[in-house]
Amino acid sequence: MFRIKKLTKEGLKREIVAGTTSFFAISYIIMVNTVILSEAGMPKELTIFGTIFISIIGSILMGLIADAPIVLTTGMGVNSFFTYTLVLSLGLSWQEALAVSFCAGVVYLIVAFTKLSKLFAEVVPETLKAGITVGIGFFLVLIGLEKGHLILRGEHTFTQLAPLNDSLTILTLFSLLLTVFLFIKGIQGSFFIGIVVVTAVANLLGLVDPTEHFSLGSLKNVSQIFLELDFSSMLSKSFLLGVFALSMILIFESMGILKGLMPEADEDKYLRAYRVTGLITLLSSLFGTSPTIAAAESATGIEEGGRTGWTAITSGICFFLALLALPFLSYIPDSALAPAIIITGFLMIQQVKSLNFSDFSDYFPAMLMIVLIPFTMNISDGMAFGFVAYPLTKWIAGKKNQLSLPMWLISGLFLVYLIVNVLI
């Protein structure tokens, strides 16, 4: 069952640095997910434990079973769908939304443990896989720029450059310069070193103002969100629409992210990672939190040399330590985390070179993904447009022989997903 490999002392050291880097790159999810779920009516002081617990379990199982350097945690975008669509738009209670998440997890597992998962993975063309990777790269760059206060919402444009005399902007620029220097020089642990140094500098200069404080004392009340699923409305239109849309998001977003993060992984490793992701997605609803996915920020650890499950296990241990160090987490500034996310995004964007720019019908769908994933800040929506466009452009170009029935099926499902998004 367990596939984790034994490593040399030097190899284990590299994986630990990689896992720690991945954790710091995604650590913001602990606070952000808690805030988003609180808007669904969930108690903020309790949902933070659900987020941490499922991240511990998910990352460690990913390492042990799949031997993959992938962090599993509650997903950005998915948590927004949980709160703003299932609860605030469809009118479900957060307990009913947890039940929707559970049902979507069941659908995911049916796909993961049948031939459907292999079929879906094989029929997706390389151009779309590259589009997903590059789109996620730009997605990470935007997240990093925003977290680092380098860009902000513009008055007359979507975004604009932040004032360069702002202390947090200056801190991010210093952090980015330091991390780029360490990375180009090939210094092992460059991302992690940058995070530690900038965190120390920021706190010494008084640039960190912690706003959230959590206590382990709230653990005694965690039963208020554990196993609180409500299936009373499971035959209603809102519930069923929610299950379908969330299932589509989880099945294909997880597939896209895993393919993007592990492009050279063999079929067995990918399948095990995909199945573990589905299992933890199901468990997340039981722990009282939004669904989990493979964190795109895992790429930061991979760039640090993480190649095995020890990277994921290290991240899981870091989540456990975060549980013990909750009062101190808010002392890590976003400016310290932003460079790792930005640089990783740029490294993923390199896959754009694999697109066939001599065939418009080939690269147009991929470019739709590349543009829409970051501009909508939603991986699933961007993927949907690319998958729907691919068979249409091939058909118009008279290249129907490049399409298979499963590809038409996947595209049709994504089209239904987009229609459902309009309905809800």
C-alpha positions in Angstrom: 0.0 0.0 0.0 2.7 2.5 1.0 5.1 3.4 -1.9 7.4 5.9 -0.1 11.0 5.4 -1.1 14.1 5.3 1.2 16.5 8.1 0.6 20.1 9.0 1.3 20.8 11.5 4.0 21.4 14.2 1.4 18.3 13.3 -0.5 16.1 13.4 2.6 17.6 16.8 3.5 16.6 18.1 0.0 13.1 16.7 0.4 12.6 18.3 3.9 13.7 21.7 2.5 11.3 21.3 -0.4 8.4 20.2 1.8 9.0 23.2 4.1 9.1 25.5 1.2 5.8 24.1 -0.2 4.2 24.6 3.2 5.2 28.2 3.5 4.1 28.9 0.0 0.6 27.6 0.7 0.4 28.5 4.4 -1.8 31.5 3.7 -4.6 29.0 3.0 -5.0 28.5 6.8 -6.1 32.0 7.4 -7.7 32.7 4.1 -9.9 29.6 4.0 -11.0 30.3 7.5 -12.2 33.8 6.5 -14.0 32.6 3.4 -15.8 29.8 5.3 -16.8 32.2 8.0 -18.8 34.1 5.4 -20.9 30.9 5.0 -21.8 31.1 8.6 -19.2 28.7 9.9 -17.4 29.5 13.2 -14.1 31.1 12.3 -12.3 29.8 15.4 -13.2 26.2 14.6 -12.9 26.0 10.8 -9.2 26.8 11.1 -8.8 23.4 12.7 -10.7 21.6 10.0 -8.4 23.2 7.4 -5.2 22.2 9.3 -6.4 18.6 10.2 -7.4 17.7 6.6 -4.1 19.2 5.3 -2.1 17.1 7.7 -3.9 13.9 6.7 -4.0 14.7 3.0 -0.4 15.6 2.6 0.9 12.7 4.7 -1.3 10.1 2.8 -0.2 11.6 -0.5 3.4 11.0 0.5 2.9 7.5 1.8 0.5 6.1 -0.8 1.4 8.1 -4.0 5.0 9.0 -3.2 4.3 12.3 -4.8 5.7 15.7 -3.7 2.2 17.2 -3.7 0.6 19.1 -0.9 -3.2 18.5 -0.4 -5.1 21.3 1.2 -8.3 23.2 0.9 -8.4 24.8 -2.5 -8.8 28.4 -3.4 -11.6 28.8 -5.9 -13.2 25.7 -4.5 -13.7 27.3 -1.1 -15.2 30.4 -2.9 -17.6 28.1 -4.7 -18.5 26.5 -1.4 -19.4 29.8 0.3 -20.5 32.1 -2.5 -22.3 29.6 -4.8 -23.6 26.8 -2.6 -24.5 28.9 0.4 -25.0 32.5 -0.6 -26.3 31.9 -4.1 -28.1 28.6 -3.9 -29.3 29.3 -0.4 -28.0 26.1 1.2 -26.9 26.0 4.8 -23.2 25.4 5.4 -24.2 21.9 6.8 -26.0 21.2 3.5 -23.0 22.5 1.6 -20.9 20.0 3.4 -23.3 17.3 2.3 -23.0 18.5 -1.3 -19.2 18.3 -0.9 -19.5 14.8 0.4 -21.6 13.7 -2.6 -19.3 15.3 -5.1 -16.4 13.4 -3.4 -18.3 10.2 -3.9 -18.7 11.0 -7.7 -15.0 11.8 -7.8 -14.0 8.5 -6.3 -16.2 6.6 -8.7 -14.3 8.2 -11.5 -10.9 7.7 -9.8 -11.4 4.0 -9.1 -12.8 3.1 -12.5 -11.5 3.1 -16.0 -12.9 6.6 -16.5 -9.9 8.2 -14.8 -7.4 6.5 -17.2 -9.6 7.2 -20.1 -9.9 10.9 -19.3 -6.2 11.2 -18.7 -5.2 9.5 -22.0 -7.6 11.4 -24.4 -6.6 14.9 -23.2 -4.3 16.2 -25.9 -0.8 17.5 -25.1 -1.7 21.0 -26.1 -4.4 21.3 -23.5 -2.1 19.8 -20.8 0.4 22.4 -21.7 -2.3 25.1 -21.6 -3.3 24.0 -18.1 0.3 24.2 -16.8 0.9 27.6 -18.4 -2.5 28.9 -17.2 -1.7 27.8 -13.6 1.7 29.5 -13.9 0.1 32.8 -14.8 -2.4 32.2 -12.0 0.4 31.8 -9.5 2.2 34.9 -10.7 -1.0 37.0 -10.2 -1.5 35.5 -6.8 2.1 36.3 -5.9 1.9 39.9 -7.2 -1.3 40.5 -5.3 0.0 38.9 -2.1 3.2 40.9 -2.3 1.2 44.2 -2.7 2.9 44.8 -6.1 -0.4 45.2 -7.9 -3.8 46.3 -6.7 -7.3 46.9 -8.1 -7.2 49.9 -10.4 -9.7 52.8 -10.5 -10.1 52.6 -14.3 -8.4 49.2 -15.0 -8.6 45.7 -13.5 -5.2 46.1 -11.8 -2.5 48.7 -11.5 0.9 49.0 -10.1 1.0 49.6 -6.4 2.7 52.8 -5.1 6.4 52.1 -5.0 6.9 54.1 -1.9 4.6 51.8 0.1 6.6 49.9 2.8 5.1 46.5 1.9 5.8 47.0 -1.8 9.4 47.9 -1.0 9.6 44.8 1.3 8.3 42.6 -1.5 10.8 44.0 -4.0 13.6 43.4 -1.6 12.3 39.9 -1.0 12.0 39.2 -4.7 15.5 40.5 -5.4 17.0 38.3 -2.6 15.1 35.2 -3.7 16.0 35.6 -7.4 19.7 36.1 -6.4 19.6 32.9 -4.3 17.7 31.0 -7.0 20.0 32.0 -9.9 23.1 31.1 -7.8 21.6 27.6 -7.3 21.6 27.8 -3.6 19.6 25.0 -2.1 16.6 26.1 -0.1 16.6 29.6 -1.8 12.9 30.0 -1.4 12.9 29.0 2.2 16.0 31.1 3.0 14.2 34.1 1.5 11.1 33.5 3.5 13.0 33.3 6.8 15.2 36.4 6.1 12.4 38.6 5.0 10.2 37.5 7.9 12.9 38.5 10.3 13.5 41.8 8.6 9.8 42.6 8.5 9.3 42.0 12.2 12.4 43.9 13.2 11.2 46.9 11.2 7.7 46.6 12.7 6.1 46.0 9.3 4.0 43.1 10.5 0.7 43.8 12.2 -1.0 40.5 13.1 -4.8 40.8 13.0 -5.9 37.3 13.7 -5.2 35.4 16.9 -6.3 31.8 17.5 -6.0 29.5 20.5 -5.7 25.8 20.8 -8.3 26.1 23.6 -11.0 26.2 20.9 -10.3 22.6 20.1 -12.7 21.4 22.7 -15.5 22.8 20.6 -14.4 21.3 17.3 -17.3 18.7 17.5 -19.6 21.6 16.4 -18.3 21.3 12.8 -17.2 17.6 12.7 -19.7 15.3 11.0 -22.2 18.1 10.7 -23.4 17.1 7.2 -27.1 17.7 6.4 -28.7 15.6 3.6 -32.2 16.8 4.2 -32.4 18.7 0.9 -30.5 16.2 -1.3 -33.3 15.8 -3.8 -33.8 19.6 -4.3 -32.7 21.3 -7.5 -30.2 23.5 -5.7 -28.5 20.5 -4.0 -28.3 18.5 -7.3 -27.0 21.4 -9.3 -24.4 22.0 -6.6 -23.3 18.4 -6.7 -22.9 18.3 -10.5 -21.0 21.6 -10.7 -18.7 20.8 -7.8 -18.0 17.2 -9.1 -16.9 18.7 -12.4 -14.6 21.2 -10.7 -13.0 18.6 -8.5 -12.6 15.8 -11.1 -11.0 17.9 -13.8 -9.3 20.6 -11.8 -7.5 17.9 -9.8 -6.6 16.1 -13.0 -5.3 19.3 -14.6 -3.2 20.4 -11.6 -1.7 16.9 -11.1 -0.8 16.7 -14.8 0.7 20.2 -14.6 2.7 19.5 -11.5 3.9 16.0 -12.5 4.2 16.1 -16.3 6.8 13.3 -16.3 5.1 11.0 -13.7 4.3 7.5 -14.9 0.6 6.4 -15.1 0.7 4.5 -11.8 2.0 7.4 -9.8 -0.4 9.8 -11.3 -3.3 7.5 -10.7 -2.4 6.9 -7.1 -2.1 10.7 -6.5 -5.4 11.2 -8.2 -7.1 8.6 -6.0 -5.6 10.0 -2.8 -6.9 13.4 -3.8 -10.4 12.0 -4.2 -10.3 10.3 -0.9 -9.2 13.4 1.0 -11.8 15.5 -0.8 -14.4 13.1 0.6 -12.9 13.3 4.1 -12.8 17.1 4.1 -16.6 17.4 4.3 -16.5 15.1 7.4 -13.9 17.4 9.0 -16.1 20.5 8.5 -14.2 22.3 5.7 -14.4 22.9 2.0 -13.0 20.4 -0.5 -9.3 19.8 -0.9 -7.3 19.8 -4.1 -3.6 19.4 -5.0 -2.1 22.8 -4.2 -0.6 24.5 -7.2 1.9 26.0 -4.8 3.4 22.5 -4.5 5.4 23.6 -7.5 7.6 25.7 -5.2 8.8 22.6 -3.4 9.3 20.7 -6.7 11.5 23.5 -7.9 13.5 23.2 -4.7 14.2 19.6 -5.6 11.3 17.7 -4.1 10.6 14.6 -6.1 9.2 12.0 -3.6 6.5 11.7 -1.0 8.9 12.9 1.7 8.2 16.4 0.4 4.5 16.0 1.0 5.0 14.3 4.4 7.3 17.2 5.5 4.5 19.6 4.5 2.0 17.6 6.5 4.3 17.8 9.5 4.6 21.5 9.0 0.8 21.8 9.1 0.9 20.0 12.4 3.5 22.3 13.8 1.3 25.2 12.5 -1.4 23.9 14.8 0.9 24.3 17.7 2.2 27.6 16.5 -1.1 29.3 15.6 -0.4 32.5 17.5 2.8 33.0 15.5 1.6 32.3 11.9 0.3 35.8 11.4 3.8 37.1 11.9 4.9 35.8 8.5 4.3 38.6 6.0 2.8 38.1 2.5 5.9 39.9 1.1 8.1 37.0 2.3 5.9 34.4 0.5 5.2 36.2 -2.7 8.6 35.7 -4.5 8.4 31.9 -4.2 5.0 31.9 -5.7 5.9 34.4 -8.5 9.1 32.6 -9.5 7.4 29.2 -9.5 4.7 30.6 -11.8 7.3 31.9 -14.3 8.9 28.5 -14.3 5.6 26.8 -15.1 5.0 29.3 -17.9 8.0 27.9 -19.8 5.7 25.1 -21.0 4.3 27.5 -23.5 7.2 26.5 -25.8 5.6 23.1 -26.3 2.5 24.6 -28.0 2.2 24.2 -31.8 1.9 27.8 -33.0 1.8 26.7 -36.6 -1.7 25.2 -36.1 -4.3 27.7 -34.9 -6.9 25.0 -34.2 -4.3 23.4 -31.9 -3.1 26.4 -29.9 -6.2 28.5 -29.7 -8.0 26.4 -27.1 -4.8 26.2 -25.0 -4.4 30.0 -25.2 -8.0 30.4 -24.0 -7.0 28.4 -20.9 -3.8 30.4 -20.5 -5.7 33.7 -20.6 -8.9 32.8 -18.7 -7.4 30.9 -15.8 -5.6 33.9 -14.4 -8.0 36.6 -15.6 -11.0 34.8 -14.0 -8.8 33.6 -11.1 -10.6 30.3 -11.5 -8.7 27.2 -12.8 -11.9 25.2 -13.5 -13.6 28.0 -15.6 -10.5 28.6 -17.7 -10.1 24.8 -18.3 -13.8 24.6 -19.3 -13.5 27.1 -22.1 -10.4 25.4 -23.5 -12.0 21.9 -23.4 -15.2 23.2 -25.1 -13.2 25.1 -27.8 -10.8 22.2 -28.7 -13.2 19.9 -30.6 -15.0 22.9 -32.1 -11.8 24.4 -33.6 -10.7 21.0 -34.8 -14.0 20.3 -36.4 -14.1 23.7 -38.2 -10.5 23.1 -39.4 -11.6 19.8 -40.9 -9.5 17.7 -38.5 -12.2 15.6 -37.0 -9.9 12.6 -37.2 -7.9 14.1 -34.3 -11.0 13.8 -32.1 -12.2 10.8 -30.2 -15.5 10.0 -28.7 -14.2 10.4 -25.1 -12.9 13.8 -26.0 -16.3 14.9 -27.3 -17.8 13.5 -24.0 -15.4 15.5 -21.8 -16.0 18.7 -23.8 -19.7 18.1 -23.5 -19.5 17.7 -19.8 -17.5 21.0 -19.6 -20.2 22.7 -21.7 -22.9 21.4 -19.3 -20.7 22.7 -16.4 -20.6 26.2 -18.0 -24.4 26.1 -18.5 -24.9 25.0 -14.9 -22.7 27.9 -13.7 -25.1 30.3 -15.5 -28.1 28.6 -14.0 -26.8 28.9 -10.4 
